[in-house]
Structure formats: C-alpha cells, structure tokens
Amino acid sequence: MLITLKSPASGDVIMLEASGKQILELLGKDSSATKGIITVEQLPAAIAALKHAVEADRDTATAGNAEQSIRLFQRAPPILELLERSLQDKTPVTWGV
C-alpha cells in the first residue's frame, strides 16, 4: 500500500506504507488511519517534530549506527518541503482523500 501526502501548495509525496506510517506517527497522527489531515494550525508543530526526528536520525547515522539502507534524514526533505510550502500558503496537508 502507498500513502500519499497532498497539498495544493506542492506536489504530492508518495511513500511506501511502512515509511508513510513512520512519518505520520512523527507528525503526531494516527498511522492506522486510512485518511486524515494536518491542519494549517498543526503544521508548525508537525514541521518542528519532523525536523527534530531528522536531526536525531542524522546523529545516529553519523555515530556509526547506520543499520537502515535509506534513513529518515534522507527520506524527509520532500515531506518537509511539502509541509513548509503548505504553511507558507496556509493550506492543509491531507492523505487518503
């Protein structure tokens, strides 16, 4: 299954289910929900949470604990861009709709 984050402010970000669920949890959303929304009001906290998780993942990888082939800090830039553009344009981000 694929999870697609959508916003009128940017292109869609399509993720495999496991990666998508991880991202949704980091953004404070229910990863088992088949559809949902990140409101404009929730975007600043979601962006901050994802940036924090990316930095923690980068620190882990540089400490020599790089067990995954594709790390969160490598997958996150398109998602951060989508969230930041959505905040700038004051539009929500949705998935499953």
N, C-alpha and C positions, 0 to 999 in steps of 0.2 A: 504494500500500500504506500501511497505517496501523500505527503502533507504539503499543501501549497499555501504560503502566506501571500495575501493580496492586499494591495492598496492602490488607489488612483494616483498616488504620488510617485510611484515607481513601478518597475517591472516585477512580475511575480518571482518568488523564491520557492523552488520546488526541492523538497528533501525526502529522502527515504524515511520510512516510518520510525525507525529507531532514533535517527538523528533528529527528526522533527519532534518526537516526544521529549527528547532531552532538552531541546531548545524551549519548547512550551513550558516545561517544568521550571527552567531557569527564568522564564519570563513571568512566573507566578500563575500559570494557567493549568487547568486540569488536562493532563496529557492523554486521558482516555476519552475526552470529549471529541466527537467527530466534527464539530464545528464550533466556532467561537469568535470573539472579538477582543481586540486590545483597543480600548477607547483612547481618545486623544489625551484625556486626563491621566491614563495609566502609562502612557508612552515614556515619560521621563524616568519613572521607576523601572520600567522594563529595560530601557537603554542602560541605565546605571547597573542593574543586576547582570545583564549580559556582559558589559564591559568588565565588571569585577570578575566574573567567571572566566572570561578570556584571559585576563591577566594572571589569575591563579593557574590556569592551564598552561600558559606560556612559561610561568615559573617552574612548574612541574616538569615540563619538557626540557627546559634548559638545565635542570638539575640532573638530567640523565635518566629520567623515569619515563621515557617516551615509548610506551607499550603499544599504543594505537598507531595505525599507519596514517590515518588522517585525524588530526587533533581538532579540538573545538576552536582553538585560536585560528586555525586555517579555514574552518567552515563558516565562522561567524561574520566576516566582513560584509558579505552581501546582505545578511539579515540586519546587521547594524545600519547599513546604508538605507535599507527599506524603512526601518523604524525612525531613523533621523529625518529622512525626507518626509515621512508621514507626519512627524511632529512639526516640522517646518511648515508644511501645507495644511496643518490642522485637520488631518483626515485619519480615520481609524484603520487598523490593520485587521483583516479577517482571515479565517481559514475554514474550509469545508462548505463554503457557500457559493 
